[in-house]
Amino acid sequence: MSLPKTTLSRYGGWLPSSPVIRESFFQARLADAKKRLAFIQSESEFAAQADDPDGKAAFGHIPSVVEFEHAINTKDDPNDPRLLHLFKQIFLQAPEENRIHDFDTFLGLLDTILVEPPKFHIAKDADDNVIGEPIGVPLYLIFDLLSNTAAAYDLFRDKKFNDALKRLLVTWGDYLSDTSRDSNKSLHCGEEGWFSRPALDALESNDRGKFEETYVCPNPKALPSKGFATWDAFFTRAFKPEARPVAEPDNKYLIRSACESTVYRISRNVKEHDKFWLKSQPYSIYDMFKNDEDKEKTYLDDVRYFIGGTVYQAFLSPLDYHRWHAPVDGTIVKTVIIPGTYYAVLPDEGAGDNDYPLKPGDPHGALIRSQAWITMAAARALIFIQADNPDIGLICFIAVGMAEVSTVDVHVQKDRKVKAGDELGRFHFGGSSHTLIFGPQAKITFEECIKENRHIKLNSAIARARARG
């Protein structure tokens, strides 16, 4: 069976637009990993010669990587070699552009990434010009090409693998949010800092606004970090109230953007069940709502309500604002957290035509091209809102975690009344996507500005409901 070739023209914030930046990032990280692995090997040999098994263990990978290695290498269950076997198959199946060729190198890369905050990466191009781009999701870059394989499709959906990966990522997330540690050390105006001029240009692109005029900075004059105590505080920074006003707050027929995001797709008359392995990646309401932890299968009632409805999906760049807000006035009916995958994708034949900055067939970026599918596979939070306007009815907002830590943090509870623009929750580090799902009775017309790959501001108008006659 041939694989689909899917199309998406914007990878901004996920993949460096310059291959030079991507290559420079890998060269630097692989060099660090090589040094780390050589140190581990030399110290391990010394400890072995000294007949000191405890000393040998002390010079291994960082603790979170050791735990991940044991889970994959089945040291806790020697009779279950499948995860390591699949990992080995991934390295064999990975495209020729892949720079990671074995499990040890992969672990060494984890060692170097999980002890640092993300940085703005600087390199020199062929003409010796200094260029720079944000590497906001460094782990995604090392998973990227590996994920676009048949073996990864099996491994990265495996519960045991994702449980191990979650523990690894939570440890990194703890570091990135711990005020007693140094995760804010990349928040400065120096060469690899997020407040350097090139980095601010990236953060202010797509008409996001001047950084200090747009976002709440704890102390703008406190150098070098502007008062952000942790990387997570910077990542989850709030908008100033005047930066994103709620469009037409008294208009009960207006639906606003729940996230600062880029339009991915609008799909109408969505089905209860549909096939995933299609170029168009149609939505399957059943699989979007399916929750294995719901033993009573109460989600089936929600599935039935939304069959034949409309799905609006948009994705967030790591450069975007990462809080979610109510699109309408209404009441929270319930919230649901569904565990899922982090790096699983639909393997494909690579980028399509006119898929800037990638050339046709480039295997990078499969996660970004799998946006619709990940609404059914990735870790996600569902928030059901009963709109005050009966012509809109019940809405389901889905916050989809993509890659890295991507914790979905819900801030509202059942029966809470919300106004359009009220905060619902946030993502903690990592990338993300979201959907709004409307029932079939809601007659939704989208605004002219809602076009594929258009960056849409939070609280701006995206659609209007029509009154039912």
Secondary structure, DSSP 8 states (H G I E B T S, - for coil): -----------TTTS-SSHHHHHHHHHHHHHHHHHHHHHHHHHHHHHHHTT-HHHHHHTSS-HHHHHHHHHHTTTT-TT--HHHHHHHHHHHHS-TT----SHHHHHHHHHHHTTS--EEEEEE-TTS-EEEEEES-HHHHHHHHHHSSHHHHHHTT-HHHHHHHHHHHHHHHHHHH-TTS-GGGG-SSSTT-TTSHHHHHHHTTTTT--HHHHB--S-TTSTTTTT--SHHHHHT--B-TTTS--SSTT-TTEEE-SSSEEEEEEEES-BSS--SSSTT---BHHHHH--TT-TT-THHHHHHHHTT-EEEEEEE-TTS--EEE-SSSEEEEEEEEE--BSS-----S---TT-TTS-TT--TTHHHHTHHHHTTTB-EEEEEEEESSTTT-EEEEEEEEESSS-EEEE---TT-EE-TT-EEEEEESSEEEEEEEE-TT--EEE-TT--TT-EE-TTSEEEEE----
